[in-house]
Amino acid sequence: MAGWARTLRYAAVSGTCASVASTVALALLARAEGKGALQPVNSTSHWLNGERAAFFTKADLSHTAVGYATHHAATLFWAVLFERWIGRRRPAALPVLQDALLMTAIAAAVDYTATPKRFTPGWEFVLSKRSMAAAYGAMAAGLAAGALIGRR
């Protein structure tokens, strides 16, 4: 049980770092594409609010809070798998970044090939594929940074 407790502690740090990094990236990428900064986060609430959530540009509980909570929970899920994968080792920066990139590539593949459309991140309603890939890259950087921070 101690192994899972440690995994969950580490995942809380790396998952939160990944969630924040990818959310900031999503906002910046949306703005670069001429969209509202909150649209990608709001679009994640499409499982509850339908595809029209992608067009909502303001902050509110039913779009922004639900979208961010959903994104954060999903990122924590991937962080648990990531932390379990890298285990107790104290990895160097480059290997942990490589592992994080691989984990987020798996996450992207699952999100957009195996997940029913209603439960995808919803970014596809707002962003180009290039920006979506960049957001997953930011998620990887956050996972890696969080893994390194969590082990110090």
N, C-alpha and C positions, 0 to 999 in steps of 0.2 A: 504493500500500500504506500510505503514511503516513496517509491519510485513514481507513482502516479501523482502524489501530492507535489513532488518536486516538478514534475512535468507541468502540472497545472499552474504552479507559481511562475515558472519560466514562461509559459504560454501567455499568462496575463500580461507580462511585460512585453514580450515580442509581438503578441497580437495587438496590443494597444498601440505600440509604435508603428506597426504595419497599417493599422486602421487609420491612424492620424496622418501618416505619410501619404497613403493612397488617397485619402479624402482631400488633402491639400492639393495633391497633384490633379485630382479630378476637377477641382475648382479652377485651377490655373489653366488646365487644358481646355476646359469648357470656354473660359474667357478668350483664350487664344483662337478658338473656333467661332467666336462671335455669339456664344450662348451665355446664358446666365450662369453664374458661378455655382448656384445651388441646384441647377437642373440635374446633374448626374446623381447627386445624393437623393433628390426628390424622386428621380426615376426609379430608384431602388425600391421605393414603396409601391411599385406597380403591382406587386402580388396582392395588395390590399385595395389600391385606388385605381387599378386599371392603367392602360397605356397612356392615358391623359396625364398621369403624374409626371411624365417626361417634359411636359410643357409648362409645368408650374414653376415659376421663377422666384417666388417669395419663400420666406421661412415660416413654417407653421408646424404644429404637432403632428397632424395626420400625414404630411408629406416628408418634411425634413427630419423630424424626430424619429418617425417610423423608419424612414430610409436609412438614417445613420445607425439606428439601433440594429437594423437588419444587417447592414454592412459590417458593423462591429462584431456582431455575433458570428457571422460567417468567417470573418478574419480570425476570430478567436478559435473557431473550429479548425481552420487550416494551421494555426499556430500550435495547437495541441498535437496535430499530426507531425508537424515540423520538429517540435521539441522532443517528441518521442523518438523521432528518426535520428536526430543528432545525439540524443542521449546525454550522458553525464560528461562527455568530453569537453575540454576547454578549447574549442576550435580557434584557429587563427582566422583573421578577417577574410582572406580570400576564399578559403574552403567553405566557411559558413555562408558567404555571399553566393558561391556556386550552388550550395545546397538550397538556399533560399530561392534562387532563380529557378531551380528545378522544381521546387515545391509550388511556386506560383505558376509555372507553366502547366503543371498538373491541375492546379486549381482552375486556371483559365480553360483548359480542355474539358474538365468536368462541368464547369459553369456553362459552357456554350455548346457542348455536344451531348452530355448525358442528363443534364438537368432539364426538366420540363420548362417550356418558355415562360410560364407564369412565375417561376422561381429563379430565373436568371438574375444577375445583378441589375439589369435594366439599362446599363450604360449604352447598349447598342441603339437605344432610342434617341440618344443625344449626341454621342461622340463617334468620330471616325474610328476605324479599326486600329489605325496607328496610335491614336490617343488612348484607346483602351489598352493596347500593349504597353504604352508608357505608364499607365496607371498601375498595371500589374508589376512593372519594373519598380515603381515606387513602393509597392507593397513588399516586394522582395528586399529592397533596401531597408525598409522598416523592420521586417522580420530579422534580417541579419544584424542590424544595429541593436534591436531589442535583445537578441540572443547573446550578443557580446556584453551588453550592459547588464543583463540579468545574471550573468555568471561572474560579475565582479563583486 
